[in-house]
C-alpha cells in the first residue's frame, strides 16, 4: 500500500482513479481476492468501492493480522537501545513509528526516542538544545563519536 501511495503521489493521480490503479498493482493472491470481492459486491447488489481509503481498509482487514498494530505498539513501547548500536536503534524506532502511524507532537516523539536510548547518550543529549528529531539524531551520533575518541 505504501508503494502504491508513493506512485499516486509521484504521478499526481486524482482520487477517482486511485482504486482502479491500486487494483492493477495487486499481484497473485491479493489480485485474485480483490477480483472476487468486487464480484461478490456486484452479486450482493452493493456499490462499487470508489475511494482509496475504503479499498485500503478492505486490504488491511484481509491481509494484516489483527494483532499487527497492537504488536507494533508493544514493540514501540518496549524498544530500548540496550546493546543495539545507535544507528540500528534509530532505524528501528523510525520503522516502528511508521508502522504505528503515530500522530503525536514532535516533542513527544523526541522524548519517546530519548527514553529508549542508553542513559550514557540520553543524559548528554538532553543537556543540549534541539528542536527536531533529526537534530537529536545528529547529537546522539556526535556524543557516540566523542565517546569513541575518549
ABEGO torsion letter per residue (X at the ends): XAAAAAAAAAAGBBAAAAAAAAAAABBEAAAAAAAAAAAAAAAAGBBBBABAAAAAAAAAAAABBAAAAAAAAAAAAABBAEABBAAAAAAAAAAAAAAAGBBBBAAAAAAAAAAABBAAAAAAAAABBBABAAAAAAAAAAAAAAAAAX
